[in-house]
Amino acid sequence: AGGVQKPIQNVFYPATARRIVLALNTFVRSDSLTTNIIEIYSPYPCHYNIGNYTVRADSTCSYLPAGITKLISVGNFKYISAKGKSVADTLYITEMH
């Protein structure tokens, strides 16, 4: 259908940024999220899980490789839980609007 196609830009923009300090032996849960799209990043590998207030993460949950940024739709869930895979470090969470 003719015309110049332009890329979609500014669909999401970063809003609230937070972080949780990861532990090796137990999961850590975020504060309540205020949006249903988040971006997560960790310098070291970790496992994470999305859910309600009681959500837990362990080694069977979704895996985030080191240094990878991932955009996630959390739907109606408002918490992310994470656990370090090999070292205790930080999971950075950016809520997108």
N, C-alpha and C positions, 0 to 999 in steps of 0.2 A: 504494500500500500504506500508508496512514495514518502517523501519527506526525510529529514535527517533525524536519526534516532539519537537520543541523548541518554547517557547513563543516569540511573536513579542515584541521587545524592541526598545526603542528610536525612535518610530514612530513620536512623536512630542517632541519638546523640548522647554522650555520657552525662550522667547526672550525679547521683550519690556514689561516692567511692568509699569502700571500706576494706578491711582486711581481717583475717582471722589467723592466729598463730597456730600452726599445725603441731600435733603431737604424734609420736610413733605408736604408743601403746593404747591410745584411746581416741575417739572422735571428738571434734569440736564443732559446735553449731553456730551459725551466724545469727545476728539479730534479725528481726522480721524484715523481709524485703518489701519495697513499696511499689515494685513494678513486676511485670511478668517476663521481661527480657533482661538477661544479665550477661556480662562478659566475665570470664574467670581466667586467671593466669597464676602460675606458680613457677619459680625458678627451678624447683625440684619436683619429681613426679609425686603424684598423690592420687588417692581415691576419693570420690565425692558421691553424694546422693542428694536428691531434691525431695522435699516432702513437707509435712506439717511440723508442728512444734516438737514432736517426738522422733523426728528423722534421725537415723544413725548411719554412719559410714564405716565400712570395713573393707578388707581386701577383695571382697567379691563385688563391690560396687563399681560404678563407672570409673575409668582410668583417665587421668590427665597427664600426658607426658611432660617432662621438664621443658620449660621455655615456650610452651604452646599457649596461644590465646584462643579461647573457645567461646562462641556466642551460643547461649542456651535459652530456650523458651521454658520457663518454669510453670507455665499454666496458672492454675489457681493456687499452687503451693507457694508458701512464703518463706521457706527456710532452705538453706543449703548446709549440709554437714560434710566435713572432710577429715581425712586422716593421712598423715605423711606416709610415703611408701618406704623410703630408705633413710631419710633424715627428717628431723623436725624443722619446719620452715614456715613460710607464710603463703596463704592463698589470698590473692587480691580479687576483690569482687567489685565490678562496676555495674550499677544499675543503669539501664538504657531507657531513654524515653523517645 
